[in-house]
């Protein structure tokens, strides 16, 4: 009997194991690319976060307000990042990803360098927007390239390693940035440059070197078309059709991880203040303690993903990825929500590590889902859609909700607000994961009705 169109489309989610000999196995060229992509990902976080260490000297030197600097740091980057993501991903799906990646790295590096010459709020804002536009290229292209360098059953580890860099550098970028600030202070007298301006110039250089190394060592990989629908059609209409055909899968996974991000971004935004107010740490101690706990949780979480997926290998691949997301949410967030309210500092720090363990592991899964379930010519845009949703939910929703909950938690304070936010985000995320996980049953029921 004829299957429904939706059923036929869903079959494309399975990797083409019959043609596995057509896939490269990674090897030295693949791992060279992963290493360079990870390096560029680390550099992107430093260039993105360095402004946080230079707020006061810039404010005093340029005469701008804290509100203006807040706009530069937040909206100046994120609006450009989100708006540029989908158009640039469209070009990545259509053309040479390697060239687009190199262009993006050079754009954000040059923009970072030019921030050192800013003389007003407007010029600093334009430089910051350039960083956002350039960095919008990196992850969609990286996910697409890794998918073409490794066979389907070998993608989890390189993708997890790439994602682990993000988990580490979300906090570690401030350590690297602090070293750049110190170096700039040492070189400033000899170069007759203000230290904050020289800092921007110093952190801009690694990106240029990384782009040159990538251009020299990594060729554009062949797109692996096996087992996918419409391999050569890269139109927007085809992209929209694919997302709608599998809307329960993509919406459930992307939104589920997005709500997990809302939990973790609330923690990152308000965790240091919570440690200061409720555990008596200094600001410096709170930053170091939270950063260390978050990095440990992030590294363990991201590197656990290949092991978890190996355990779930008996499931259909896309369903295994969704089930892993559900498992991480159910395991980590309740423990985090209970432990974060502890009056014991060590328990609270363990809660932070556990919370970041679950969120960082979850952050790997959308990349793997895109590599598994999305035709090669649509992967960069599918990843851009995920980044748009997760950026909005994580940055806009999480910190705001914690601040609102804190107004109603009384003596529990910020730790109580973080716990409430954790429970709320867990409930919504699990609902989203279940939506994706049971899509096959709905498809089978629909096909059975049509056959009758």
C-alpha positions in Angstrom: 0.0 0.0 0.0 1.0 3.6 -0.6 2.5 5.4 2.4 1.6 8.9 3.2 4.0 11.7 2.1 4.9 12.4 5.7 5.7 8.8 6.3 7.9 8.7 3.2 9.7 11.9 4.3 10.3 10.6 7.8 12.2 7.6 6.4 14.9 10.0 5.2 15.9 10.5 8.8 17.7 7.2 8.8 21.4 7.3 7.7 22.3 5.4 4.6 24.2 2.6 6.1 24.0 0.7 2.8 26.3 3.2 1.3 28.6 3.7 4.3 31.7 3.1 2.0 30.9 6.4 0.4 31.5 8.2 3.7 35.0 9.3 4.8 35.9 8.1 8.3 37.3 11.3 9.6 41.0 10.4 9.9 43.7 13.0 10.1 42.0 15.5 7.7 38.7 15.3 9.7 40.3 15.8 13.1 42.5 18.6 11.8 39.3 20.4 10.7 37.6 19.7 14.1 40.7 21.0 15.9 40.7 24.3 13.9 36.9 24.7 14.2 37.3 24.2 18.0 40.1 26.8 18.1 38.0 29.3 16.1 35.0 28.6 18.4 37.2 29.4 21.4 38.5 32.6 19.8 34.9 33.6 19.0 34.0 33.5 22.7 37.0 35.6 23.7 36.2 38.2 21.1 32.5 38.1 22.1 33.1 38.4 25.9 36.2 40.7 26.1 34.0 43.8 26.3 32.8 42.6 29.7 36.3 43.2 31.1 36.7 46.7 29.6 33.5 48.4 30.6 34.9 50.9 33.1 37.9 52.1 31.0 35.8 52.5 27.9 33.1 54.3 29.8 35.6 56.8 31.3 37.5 57.2 28.1 34.6 57.7 25.6 32.2 59.3 28.0 29.4 56.7 27.3 26.8 55.6 29.9 26.5 52.2 31.4 23.1 51.8 29.6 24.8 52.5 26.3 27.5 49.9 27.0 24.8 47.4 28.1 23.2 47.9 24.7 26.5 47.4 22.9 27.3 44.3 24.9 23.9 42.7 24.6 21.6 43.9 21.7 24.6 45.2 19.6 25.8 41.6 19.3 22.7 39.5 19.6 20.5 41.4 17.2 23.2 41.3 14.4 24.0 37.6 15.3 20.3 36.5 15.0 19.5 38.6 11.9 22.6 37.5 10.0 22.3 33.8 10.9 19.7 32.6 8.5 20.8 34.6 5.4 24.4 33.5 5.9 23.4 29.9 6.5 21.5 30.0 3.2 24.7 30.9 1.4 26.5 28.1 3.3 24.0 25.6 2.0 24.3 26.9 -1.6 28.0 27.5 -1.9 31.5 27.0 -0.6 31.3 26.7 3.2 35.1 26.9 3.7 35.2 30.3 1.9 32.2 31.6 3.9 33.7 30.5 7.2 37.0 32.2 6.4 35.2 35.4 5.5 33.1 35.3 8.7 36.2 34.8 10.9 37.9 37.7 9.2 34.8 39.9 9.6 34.6 39.3 13.3 38.3 39.6 13.8 38.6 42.8 11.9 35.6 44.2 13.7 37.2 43.3 17.1 40.4 45.1 16.0 38.5 48.2 14.8 36.7 48.3 18.2 40.1 49.4 19.5 39.8 52.6 17.4 36.2 53.4 18.5 35.7 57.0 19.5 32.0 57.1 20.3 29.0 54.9 21.2 28.0 54.6 17.5 31.4 53.4 16.3 31.7 50.9 19.2 28.2 49.7 18.4 29.0 49.2 14.7 32.2 47.2 15.6 30.2 45.1 18.0 27.6 44.4 15.3 30.4 43.3 13.0 31.5 40.7 15.6 27.9 39.4 15.7 27.6 39.1 11.9 30.9 37.3 11.5 30.3 34.9 14.4 26.9 34.0 13.0 28.7 32.0 10.3 30.7 29.7 12.5 28.5 27.0 14.1 26.1 26.4 11.2 29.1 25.9 8.9 31.0 23.8 11.4 28.1 21.4 12.0 27.6 21.0 8.2 31.4 20.4 7.6 31.7 17.9 10.4 28.8 15.9 9.1 30.5 15.6 5.7 33.9 14.6 7.2 32.7 11.8 9.5 30.4 8.8 8.9 27.0 8.9 10.6 28.1 6.5 13.4 31.3 8.5 14.1 29.9 12.1 14.3 29.0 12.1 18.0 32.5 12.5 19.3 33.8 15.3 17.0 30.5 17.2 17.4 30.7 16.8 21.2 34.3 18.0 21.3 33.4 21.1 19.2 30.4 21.8 21.5 32.6 21.2 24.6 34.7 24.2 23.6 31.6 26.4 23.8 30.8 25.0 27.3 34.3 25.7 28.5 34.8 29.1 26.9 31.5 30.5 28.1 33.4 31.0 31.4 37.0 30.4 30.3 36.9 33.2 27.8 37.1 35.6 30.8 40.3 33.9 32.0 41.8 34.3 28.5 40.5 37.8 28.2 42.0 38.7 31.6 45.4 37.5 30.4 45.0 39.7 27.3 44.2 42.7 29.5 47.3 42.1 31.5 49.5 41.8 28.4 48.0 45.0 27.0 48.9 46.8 30.2 52.5 45.7 29.9 52.8 46.7 26.2 50.8 49.9 26.5 53.7 52.3 27.4 56.0 51.0 24.6 53.2 51.3 22.0 51.7 54.5 23.3 48.2 52.9 23.1 45.5 53.0 25.8 45.4 49.5 27.4 41.7 48.8 26.5 42.3 49.7 22.9 45.3 47.5 22.7 43.4 44.6 24.3 40.9 44.6 21.4 43.8 44.5 19.0 45.5 41.6 20.8 42.4 39.3 21.0 41.7 40.0 17.3 44.9 38.4 16.0 44.3 34.7 16.8 41.1 34.7 14.7 43.1 35.9 11.6 45.8 33.3 12.2 43.1 30.6 12.6 41.4 31.7 9.4 44.7 31.5 7.5 45.4 28.0 9.0 41.9 26.8 8.0 42.4 28.1 4.5 45.7 26.3 4.2 44.9 23.0 5.8 41.2 22.3 5.3 39.7 21.9 1.8 36.0 22.2 1.1 34.6 18.7 1.9 32.3 16.9 -0.6 28.7 17.0 0.5 27.5 13.5 1.3 24.1 13.1 -0.4 23.4 9.5 0.4 20.0 8.6 2.0 18.5 12.1 1.8 15.6 13.7 -0.1 16.0 16.5 -2.6 19.8 16.5 -2.5 20.3 19.3 -5.0 17.4 21.6 -4.1 18.6 24.4 -1.8 15.6 26.7 -2.2 13.9 28.4 0.8 10.7 26.7 -0.1 12.4 23.3 0.2 13.9 24.2 3.5 10.5 25.3 4.9 8.9 22.1 3.5 11.4 19.9 5.2 11.0 21.7 8.5 7.2 21.4 8.3 7.3 17.8 7.2 9.2 17.0 10.4 7.9 19.9 12.6 7.3 17.7 15.7 10.9 16.5 15.6 12.6 19.9 15.0 10.3 22.0 17.1 10.4 19.5 20.0 14.2 19.2 20.0 15.1 22.8 19.3 12.6 24.3 21.8 13.4 21.6 24.4 17.1 22.6 24.3 16.1 26.2 24.2 14.2 26.0 27.4 17.1 24.1 29.0 19.3 27.1 28.0 16.8 29.4 29.7 17.6 27.5 32.9 21.4 27.7 32.4 21.5 31.4 31.3 19.4 32.3 34.3 22.1 30.6 36.4 25.0 32.3 34.6 23.4 35.7 34.8 22.3 35.5 38.5 24.6 32.7 40.0 27.5 35.0 40.9 25.1 37.5 42.7 23.5 34.5 44.5 26.9 33.3 45.7 27.7 36.8 46.9 24.4 37.5 48.7 23.7 34.1 50.2 27.1 32.6 50.7 29.2 35.6 51.5 31.7 35.4 48.7 33.4 38.4 47.1 32.6 39.2 43.5 35.9 37.8 42.4 35.5 34.7 44.4 32.0 34.2 43.1 33.1 34.5 39.5 35.9 32.1 40.0 33.8 29.5 41.9 30.9 29.6 39.5 33.2 29.5 36.5 35.2 26.5 37.7 32.1 24.6 38.6 30.4 25.4 35.3 33.5 24.4 33.3 33.7 21.0 35.0 30.1 20.3 34.5 30.2 21.4 30.9 33.2 19.3 29.9 31.8 16.1 31.6 28.4 16.7 30.1 29.4 17.2 26.5 31.9 14.3 26.5 29.3 12.0 27.9 27.0 12.3 24.9 28.8 9.7 22.7 28.6 7.2 25.5 24.9 7.8 26.0 24.1 7.6 22.3 26.1 4.4 22.1 23.8 3.0 24.9 20.8 4.0 22.9 22.0 2.7 19.5 19.1 0.2 19.3 16.7 3.1 18.8 16.0 4.9 15.5 18.8 7.6 15.3 16.7 10.7 15.6 14.6 9.2 18.4 17.8 8.2 20.3 19.0 11.9 20.2 15.7 13.1 21.5 15.6 10.4 24.2 19.1 11.5 25.3 17.8 15.1 25.7 14.9 13.9 27.8 17.2 11.8 30.0 19.7 14.7 30.6 16.8 17.0 31.6 15.2 14.4 34.0 18.6 13.6 35.5 20.2 17.0 36.0 17.6 19.6 36.5 15.8 18.1 39.5 19.1 17.6 41.3 20.2 21.1 40.4 16.8 22.6 41.6 17.0 20.8 45.0 20.7 21.4 45.6 21.0 25.1 44.6 18.9 26.1 47.6 21.4 24.6 50.0 23.1 26.8 52.6 26.2 24.8 52.1 28.6 26.4 49.6 30.0 23.1 48.3 26.6 21.7 47.7 25.5 24.8 45.9 28.6 24.7 43.7 27.9 21.0 43.0 24.4 22.0 41.9 25.9 24.5 39.5 28.1 21.8 38.0 25.2 19.4 37.7 23.0 22.1 36.1 25.7 22.9 33.5 26.3 19.2 33.0 22.7 18.7 31.7 22.5 21.9 29.7 25.9 21.5 28.0 25.2 17.9 27.1 21.8 18.9 25.7 23.5 21.6 23.6 25.4 18.9 21.6 22.2 17.2 20.6 20.7 19.7 18.1 23.9 19.6 16.1 23.7 15.8 16.0 20.0 15.9 15.0 20.7 18.3 12.2 23.6 16.0 11.0 21.3 13.0 11.2 17.9 14.2 10.1 18.6 17.1 7.7 19.7 16.8 4.0 23.2 18.1 3.4 22.1 21.2 1.5 19.8 22.3 4.3 21.9 21.7 7.3 23.4 25.1 7.8 20.0 26.8 7.7 18.5 24.2 10.1 21.3 24.9 12.5 20.7 28.7 12.2 17.0 28.2 13.0 18.1 26.4 16.2 20.5 29.1 17.2 17.9 31.7 16.7 15.4 29.9 18.9 18.0 29.0 21.6 19.5 32.5 21.7 16.1 34.1 22.2 14.9 31.6 24.8 18.2 31.5 26.7 19.2 35.1 26.7 15.9 36.8 26.7 13.8 34.5 28.9 16.1 32.9 31.4 17.6 35.9 33.2 14.3 37.8 33.1 12.3 34.9 34.7 14.9 34.5 37.5 14.6 38.2 38.3 10.8 38.0 38.4 10.8 34.8 40.5 13.2 36.4 42.9 10.7 39.1 43.8 8.3 36.5 45.1 10.6 34.0 46.9 11.1 35.9 50.1 13.8 34.5 52.3 14.7 31.9 49.6 16.1 34.8 47.5 18.0 34.1 44.3 18.6 30.4 45.0 14.9 29.9 45.4 14.3 31.8 42.1 16.9 29.6 40.3 15.2 26.5 41.6 11.8 27.6 40.5 13.1 28.5 37.1 14.8 25.1 36.9 11.6 23.3 37.6 9.6 25.4 35.2 12.0 25.0 32.4 12.3 21.3 33.0 8.5 20.8 32.7 8.3 22.7 29.4 11.5 21.1 28.0 10.3 17.6 28.8 6.9 18.4 27.1 8.8 19.5 24.0 11.0 16.4 24.0 8.0 14.1 24.4 6.4 15.9 21.4 9.4 14.9 19.3 9.8 11.5 20.8 6.3 10.3 20.0 6.1 11.7 16.5 6.5 8.3 14.9 3.5 6.9 16.7 1.4 9.8 15.4 2.7 9.2 11.9 1.9 5.5 12.1 -1.7 6.3 13.3 -2.2 8.8 10.5 -1.0 6.3 7.9 -3.3 3.6 9.4 -6.3 5.9 9.1 -5.4 6.7 5.5 -5.1 3.0 4.7 -8.6 2.3 6.1 
